[in-house]
Amino acid sequence: LPSFYEQTKVIGNNAIVYAKIFVDKIPFPGSCVIDVDIFEYEIELIK
């Protein structure tokens, strides 16, 4: 599940969302790697 590391900002008609996503990867049986992606994305608000 994503978690947010900064509050969403609304600038004009756009919202900027800051999200952190944890992904469990299993490269081979018996091992587990947790990969963390941190990114921001901008979306246009629908009126």
Contacts in CASP RR format, 6 or more apart in sequence:
PFRMAT RR
TARGET T0000
AUTHOR 0000-0000-0000
METHOD contacts of the structure
MODEL  1
LPSFYEQTKVIGNNAIVYAKIFVDKIPFPGSCVIDVDIFEYEIELIK
1 22 0 8 1.000
2 19 0 8 1.000
2 20 0 8 1.000
2 21 0 8 1.000
3 19 0 8 1.000
3 20 0 8 1.000
3 22 0 8 1.000
4 17 0 8 1.000
4 18 0 8 1.000
4 19 0 8 1.000
4 20 0 8 1.000
5 18 0 8 1.000
5 19 0 8 1.000
5 20 0 8 1.000
5 38 0 8 1.000
6 18 0 8 1.000
6 40 0 8 1.000
7 18 0 8 1.000
8 15 0 8 1.000
8 16 0 8 1.000
8 17 0 8 1.000
8 18 0 8 1.000
9 15 0 8 1.000
9 16 0 8 1.000
10 16 0 8 1.000
10 45 0 8 1.000
12 45 0 8 1.000
13 44 0 8 1.000
13 45 0 8 1.000
13 47 0 8 1.000
14 42 0 8 1.000
14 43 0 8 1.000
14 44 0 8 1.000
14 45 0 8 1.000
15 42 0 8 1.000
15 43 0 8 1.000
15 45 0 8 1.000
16 40 0 8 1.000
16 41 0 8 1.000
16 42 0 8 1.000
17 40 0 8 1.000
17 41 0 8 1.000
17 42 0 8 1.000
17 43 0 8 1.000
18 38 0 8 1.000
18 39 0 8 1.000
18 40 0 8 1.000
19 38 0 8 1.000
19 39 0 8 1.000
19 40 0 8 1.000
19 41 0 8 1.000
20 36 0 8 1.000
20 37 0 8 1.000
20 38 0 8 1.000
21 36 0 8 1.000
21 37 0 8 1.000
21 39 0 8 1.000
22 34 0 8 1.000
22 35 0 8 1.000
22 36 0 8 1.000
23 34 0 8 1.000
23 35 0 8 1.000
23 36 0 8 1.000
23 37 0 8 1.000
24 32 0 8 1.000
24 33 0 8 1.000
24 34 0 8 1.000
24 35 0 8 1.000
25 32 0 8 1.000
25 33 0 8 1.000
25 34 0 8 1.000
25 35 0 8 1.000
26 32 0 8 1.000
26 33 0 8 1.000
27 33 0 8 1.000
END
